[in-house]
Amino acid sequence: MTELEALRSRHSVRKYQDRPLDDAAVKALQEEIERLNREGNLHMQLVLNERKAFKGFLSYGSFSNVSNYIMIIGRKSDSLEYRAGYYGEKLVLFAQGIGLNTCFVGLTYKKIDGAFEVGRDEKILLCVAIGYGEADGYRNHKIKRPDQVSNIAADSPEWFKEGVEAALLAPTAINQQKFYFEYVAPDKVKPSKGTSLAGYTKIDLGIAMYNFEVGAGRHHFHWLDSPL
Ligand SMILES: Cc1cc2nc3c(=O)[nH]c(=O)nc-3n(C[C@H](O)[C@H](O)[C@H](O)COP(=O)(O)O)c2cc1C
């Protein structure tokens, strides 16, 4: 599966089969997490066979059989939230590519003492539930139009249109899609975030930027004023 195929087939999955991750999947995930932690200067950690974090919540999105998850943690800095989204999405697409399902989770989980490490000056940003979904999930939600999230025009380059299409498939908190991509000819893209009472717009922009890169092809453009 290519990364673009993984991006197109990903949906948030909240209900999982009650079985542990295969050894090969655990090994592949651990290696990818190490690689991305180095690349993104993060402290993401895989938590296995831990069922308490997702017990007893009836709130937004109802989860079942979550016993594995990734904690996205990093040292405090101005770019931390954007990087958490960007590298978190990179990891989520990797997981999709090896046959796993995921769901980013901002609020509806418990932080379990001893299940992961939070260093001094570090902050917990997000959790990502991971496992074999009961189903693949499906896209039953609204998606904005390209012209609502970009300055797309009939004569925009093809790669820009494809980048925007891919960004529109990005997961965002409460599906808010508060991001914007401005094409600056000939080969620059300026990303920006909107505002929201729900928050998470920096993380969402990081996620959408990663999707944009996959859709557009990294060699076609440079980010202008990247917050990463
Ligand atoms: C930063 C962030 C936080 C999220 N938090 C939650 C959450 O707390 N509970 C939940 O069920 N889904 C959560 N989601 C999943 C979104 O609801 C989901 O991505 C969005 O509705 C789009 O659906 P899709 O991922 O299937 O395309 C979160 C997603 C993101 C990106």
The ligand as an SDF file (V2000), in Angstrom:
LIG
                    3D

 31 33  0  0  0  0  0  0  0  0999 V2000
   -6.4740   16.3110   17.6850 C   0  0  0  0  0  0  0  0  0  0  0  0
   -7.6110   15.3400   17.5820 C   0  0  0  0  0  0  0  0  0  0  0  0
   -8.3350   14.9690   18.7170 C   0  0  0  0  0  0  0  0  0  0  0  0
   -9.3760   14.0390   18.6390 C   0  0  0  0  0  0  0  0  0  0  0  0
  -10.0210   13.6700   19.7790 N   0  0  0  0  0  0  0  0  0  0  0  0
  -10.9960   12.7250   19.7200 C   0  0  0  0  0  0  0  0  0  0  0  0
  -11.6250   12.2740   20.9260 C   0  0  0  0  0  0  0  0  0  0  0  0
  -11.3040   12.7440   22.0230 O   0  0  0  0  0  0  0  0  0  0  0  0
  -12.5680   11.2930   20.8240 N   0  0  0  0  0  0  0  0  0  0  0  0
  -12.9300   10.7630   19.6030 C   0  0  0  0  0  0  0  0  0  0  0  0
  -13.7850    9.8810   19.5640 O   0  0  0  0  0  0  0  0  0  0  0  0
  -12.3630   11.1810   18.4350 N   0  0  0  0  0  0  0  0  0  0  0  0
  -11.3990   12.1420   18.4770 C   0  0  0  0  0  0  0  0  0  0  0  0
  -10.7770   12.5550   17.3020 N   0  0  0  0  0  0  0  0  0  0  0  0
  -11.1600   11.9760   15.9970 C   0  0  0  0  0  0  0  0  0  0  0  0
  -11.9960   12.9570   15.1500 C   0  0  0  0  0  0  0  0  0  0  0  0
  -13.3000   13.0260   15.6780 O   0  0  0  0  0  0  0  0  0  0  0  0
  -12.0080   12.4800   13.6770 C   0  0  0  0  0  0  0  0  0  0  0  0
  -10.7010   12.5070   13.1810 O   0  0  0  0  0  0  0  0  0  0  0  0
  -12.8870   13.3750   12.7940 C   0  0  0  0  0  0  0  0  0  0  0  0
  -14.2290   13.2900   13.1790 O   0  0  0  0  0  0  0  0  0  0  0  0
  -12.7490   12.9700   11.3330 C   0  0  0  0  0  0  0  0  0  0  0  0
  -13.0820   11.6170   11.1260 O   0  0  0  0  0  0  0  0  0  0  0  0
  -12.0630   10.6300   10.4140 P   0  0  0  0  0  0  0  0  0  0  0  0
  -10.8250   10.6190   11.2430 O   0  0  0  0  0  0  0  0  0  0  0  0
  -12.7740    9.3120   10.3550 O   0  0  0  0  0  0  0  0  0  0  0  0
  -11.7740   11.1850    9.0230 O   0  0  0  0  0  0  0  0  0  0  0  0
   -9.7260   13.4830   17.3640 C   0  0  0  0  0  0  0  0  0  0  0  0
   -8.9980   13.8510   16.2270 C   0  0  0  0  0  0  0  0  0  0  0  0
   -7.9540   14.7500   16.3230 C   0  0  0  0  0  0  0  0  0  0  0  0
   -7.1730   15.0950   15.0920 C   0  0  0  0  0  0  0  0  0  0  0  0
  1  2  1  0
  2  3  1  0
  2 30  2  0
  3  4  2  0
  4  5  1  0
  4 28  1  0
  5  6  2  0
  6  7  1  0
  6 13  1  0
  7  8  2  0
  7  9  1  0
  9 10  1  0
 10 11  2  0
 10 12  1  0
 12 13  2  0
 13 14  1  0
 14 15  1  0
 14 28  1  0
 15 16  1  0
 16 17  1  0
 16 18  1  0
 18 19  1  0
 18 20  1  0
 20 21  1  0
 20 22  1  0
 22 23  1  0
 23 24  1  0
 24 25  2  0
 24 26  1  0
 24 27  1  0
 28 29  2  0
 29 30  1  0
 30 31  1  0
M  END
$$$$
